[in-house]
Amino acid sequence: MHDILIIGAGVIGASVARALSAYAAKTIVIEKNHDVCEETSKANSGIVHAGYDAHPGTNKAHYNLRGSRMMAAFCREHQIPYRNNGSLVLGFAEEDLPKLEALRDQGTKNGVEGLVILSAAEAKRLEPNLNGEVKFALLAPTGGIVDPFELTIAQAEVAAINGVEFAFDTKVESIRPIAGGYRVSTTRGVYEAKVVVNCAGVRADELNNMVSSRKLSITPRKGEYCLFDKQVGALVDHTIFQLPTQYGKGVLVTPTAEGNLLIGPTAVDIEDKEDVSTTAEGLAEVVRKAKRSVLAVPTGFVITAFAGLRATERGGDFVIGEAPDAPGFYNAAGIESPGLTSAPAIGDDLAAQIAQALRLTIKTTPMRKRPPVVRFEPLSFEDKAAAIRRDPAYGKIVCRCELVTAAEILDAIRRPLGATTVDGIKRRTRAGSGRCQGGFCSPRVMHLLAGELGLDPLAIAKYDKQSTILVGFDKDDL
């Protein structure tokens, strides 16, 4: 029997696993997908929210502020791309000013520092490309942007090298109480654990409802995005929001931590918890609404579009902690925005609760850090030359758009919880994330994966075993 079983290897599950890896416990993470960061955590805005729009006294307000305050130091420690770029919330009419003032006052009550209302002229000095219709803006200087892939992967790596087990391609079929814990039946066998932590995203309600009479109800809220080439990544410096509605913070315009430009998302409640398709209508809506903030949205530089699902719980707040009528079953459910910002704080808090309940002790050996991550592209000329002298694979460029080398791809495969798919390489190295979206580098990435993993190239997949890319060789009789 394990001490702790975590269901879900998105950013919340990875955060809980990272925090629990400091304790002397037998912990395992099970994930239905082939890798970490495969669902909501891979398809979001990458925004570190300041914390002004969560209602005071809610879990969202509490964890948003804690996560925002710890993010800069946390990212430095774990080698995660992060930038404190600040955010603006725009008002377009006189009647918007009281709404912005209410948002400022609410944020101040939550503990957010530095909130100030700007005139149109002041806002335009900060962001010259704002639409001329802007009348006011709320400046939140503590807002930021983070790489959501690295925020997830880094924490999962820390957990793994400090003793947490990971089981992929393992989907939960049922959970039932047993003496001293729970029995979790999966597509790959049965697990037993004293404590179960539910970090299952849009399916967290289904798992909770297997063991608790306090039923949860999660509606997947689809959001569609457009991602732009780095050539226009400096169109804005701050993250630009419009006044929020009941469906969220609306369509934003923002730089990303990697230097691209991003607009989105839409907010459409759907029934299908697997539907991450994009639509012509949704993407047109994204562009139309983004142009209200920044008129000169450079639509000719879009390099890809994508959609993600937010786990919107009926109660409207994060559901964090032990289920009242299911001892040992802990929820991290309904984690929609600002979930990414809140994740490290949620992980710390749940780990502390579980450690107290199980009377766990901190390990006597120091926590091991993740292995260093070398990014070739931002190195100076001298450091590039030194890297090539150390390892000639740094001199072999695989992804020309992002200047990713063979050495970086091999490292991504060899790391703790290393990549085994083309998408796994993309999220760890950005190979395939540039203008051509893998059009040139994918064959070379597949070749490196096959050689390093000892697999037939026909078995290399985009993201799971069902998404293989090759069907044969051009000289074969097909």
Secondary structure in CASP SS format (residue, H / E / C, confidence):
PFRMAT SS
TARGET T0000
AUTHOR 0000-0000-0000
METHOD secondary structure of the structure
MODEL  1
M C 1.00
H E 1.00
D E 1.00
I E 1.00
L E 1.00
I E 1.00
I E 1.00
G C 1.00
A C 1.00
G C 1.00
V H 1.00
I H 1.00
G H 1.00
A H 1.00
S H 1.00
V H 1.00
A H 1.00
R H 1.00
A H 1.00
L H 1.00
S C 1.00
A C 1.00
Y E 1.00
A C 1.00
A C 1.00
K C 1.00
T E 1.00
I E 1.00
V E 1.00
I E 1.00
E C 1.00
K C 1.00
N C 1.00
H C 1.00
D C 1.00
V C 1.00
C C 1.00
E C 1.00
E C 1.00
T H 1.00
S H 1.00
K H 1.00
A C 1.00
N C 1.00
S C 1.00
G C 1.00
I E 1.00
V E 1.00
H C 1.00
A C 1.00
G C 1.00
Y C 1.00
D C 1.00
A C 1.00
H C 1.00
P C 1.00
G C 1.00
T C 1.00
N H 1.00
K H 1.00
A H 1.00
H H 1.00
Y H 1.00
N H 1.00
L H 1.00
R H 1.00
G H 1.00
S H 1.00
R H 1.00
M H 1.00
M H 1.00
A H 1.00
A H 1.00
F H 1.00
C H 1.00
R H 1.00
E H 1.00
H H 1.00
Q C 1.00
I C 1.00
P C 1.00
Y E 1.00
R E 1.00
N C 1.00
N C 1.00
G C 1.00
S E 1.00
L E 1.00
V E 1.00
L E 1.00
G E 1.00
F C 1.00
A C 1.00
E C 1.00
E C 1.00
D H 1.00
L H 1.00
P H 1.00
K H 1.00
L H 1.00
E H 1.00
A H 1.00
L H 1.00
R H 1.00
D H 1.00
Q H 1.00
G H 1.00
T H 1.00
K H 1.00
N H 1.00
G C 1.00
V C 1.00
E C 1.00
G C 1.00
L C 1.00
V E 1.00
I E 1.00
L E 1.00
S E 1.00
A H 1.00
A H 1.00
E H 1.00
A H 1.00
K H 1.00
R H 1.00
L H 1.00
E C 1.00
P C 1.00
N C 1.00
L C 1.00
N C 1.00
G C 1.00
E C 1.00
V C 1.00
K C 1.00
F E 1.00
A E 1.00
L E 1.00
L E 1.00
A E 1.00
P C 1.00
T C 1.00
G C 1.00
G E 1.00
I E 1.00
V E 1.00
D C 1.00
P H 1.00
F H 1.00
E H 1.00
L H 1.00
T H 1.00
I H 1.00
A H 1.00
Q H 1.00
A H 1.00
E H 1.00
V H 1.00
A H 1.00
A H 1.00
I H 1.00
N C 1.00
G C 1.00
V C 1.00
E E 1.00
F E 1.00
A E 1.00
F C 1.00
D C 1.00
T C 1.00
K C 1.00
V E 1.00
E E 1.00
S E 1.00
I E 1.00
R E 1.00
P E 1.00
I E 1.00
A C 1.00
G C 1.00
G E 1.00
Y E 1.00
R E 1.00
V E 1.00
S E 1.00
T E 1.00
T C 1.00
R C 1.00
G E 1.00
V E 1.00
Y E 1.00
E E 1.00
A E 1.00
K E 1.00
V E 1.00
V E 1.00
V E 1.00
N E 1.00
C C 1.00
A C 1.00
G H 1.00
V H 1.00
R H 1.00
A H 1.00
D H 1.00
E H 1.00
L H 1.00
N H 1.00
N H 1.00
M H 1.00
V H 1.00
S C 1.00
S C 1.00
R C 1.00
K C 1.00
L C 1.00
S C 1.00
I E 1.00
T E 1.00
P E 1.00
R E 1.00
K E 1.00
G E 1.00
E E 1.00
Y E 1.00
C E 1.00
L E 1.00
F E 1.00
D C 1.00
K H 1.00
Q H 1.00
V H 1.00
G C 1.00
A C 1.00
L C 1.00
V C 1.00
D C 1.00
H C 1.00
T E 1.00
I E 1.00
F E 1.00
Q E 1.00
L C 1.00
P C 1.00
T E 1.00
Q C 1.00
Y C 1.00
G E 1.00
K C 1.00
G C 1.00
V C 1.00
L E 1.00
V E 1.00
T E 1.00
P E 1.00
T C 1.00
A C 1.00
E C 1.00
G C 1.00
N C 1.00
L E 1.00
L E 1.00
I E 1.00
G E 1.00
P C 1.00
T C 1.00
A C 1.00
V E 1.00
D E 1.00
I C 1.00
E C 1.00
D C 1.00
K C 1.00
E C 1.00
D C 1.00
V C 1.00
S C 1.00
T C 1.00
T C 1.00
A H 1.00
E H 1.00
G H 1.00
L H 1.00
A H 1.00
E H 1.00
V H 1.00
V H 1.00
R H 1.00
K H 1.00
A H 1.00
K H 1.00
R H 1.00
S H 1.00
V C 1.00
L C 1.00
A C 1.00
V C 1.00
P C 1.00
T H 1.00
G H 1.00
F H 1.00
V E 1.00
I E 1.00
T E 1.00
A E 1.00
F E 1.00
A E 1.00
G E 1.00
L E 1.00
R E 1.00
A E 1.00
T E 1.00
E E 1.00
R C 1.00
G C 1.00
G C 1.00
D C 1.00
F C 1.00
V E 1.00
I E 1.00
G E 1.00
E E 1.00
A C 1.00
P C 1.00
D C 1.00
A C 1.00
P C 1.00
G C 1.00
F E 1.00
Y E 1.00
N E 1.00
A E 1.00
A E 1.00
G C 1.00
I C 1.00
E C 1.00
S C 1.00
P C 1.00
G H 1.00
L H 1.00
T H 1.00
S H 1.00
A H 1.00
P H 1.00
A H 1.00
I H 1.00
G H 1.00
D H 1.00
D H 1.00
L H 1.00
A H 1.00
A H 1.00
Q H 1.00
I H 1.00
A H 1.00
Q H 1.00
A H 1.00
L H 1.00
R C 1.00
L C 1.00
T C 1.00
I E 1.00
K C 1.00
T C 1.00
T C 1.00
P C 1.00
M C 1.00
R C 1.00
K C 1.00
R C 1.00
P C 1.00
P C 1.00
V C 1.00
V C 1.00
R C 1.00
F C 1.00
E C 1.00
P C 1.00
L C 1.00
S C 1.00
F H 1.00
E H 1.00
D H 1.00
K H 1.00
A H 1.00
A H 1.00
A H 1.00
I H 1.00
R H 1.00
R H 1.00
D C 1.00
P H 1.00
A H 1.00
Y H 1.00
G H 1.00
K C 1.00
I E 1.00
V E 1.00
C E 1.00
R C 1.00
C C 1.00
E C 1.00
L C 1.00
V E 1.00
T E 1.00
A H 1.00
A H 1.00
E H 1.00
I H 1.00
L H 1.00
D H 1.00
A H 1.00
I H 1.00
R H 1.00
R C 1.00
P C 1.00
L C 1.00
G C 1.00
A C 1.00
T C 1.00
T C 1.00
V H 1.00
D H 1.00
G H 1.00
I H 1.00
K H 1.00
R H 1.00
R H 1.00
T H 1.00
R C 1.00
A C 1.00
G C 1.00
S C 1.00
G C 1.00
R C 1.00
C C 1.00
Q C 1.00
G C 1.00
G C 1.00
F C 1.00
C C 1.00
S H 1.00
P H 1.00
R H 1.00
V H 1.00
M H 1.00
H H 1.00
L H 1.00
L H 1.00
A H 1.00
G H 1.00
E H 1.00
L H 1.00
G C 1.00
L C 1.00
D C 1.00
P H 1.00
L H 1.00
A H 1.00
I C 1.00
A E 1.00
K C 1.00
Y C 1.00
D C 1.00
K C 1.00
Q C 1.00
S C 1.00
T E 1.00
I C 1.00
L C 1.00
V C 1.00
G C 1.00
F C 1.00
D C 1.00
K C 1.00
D C 1.00
D C 1.00
L C 1.00
END
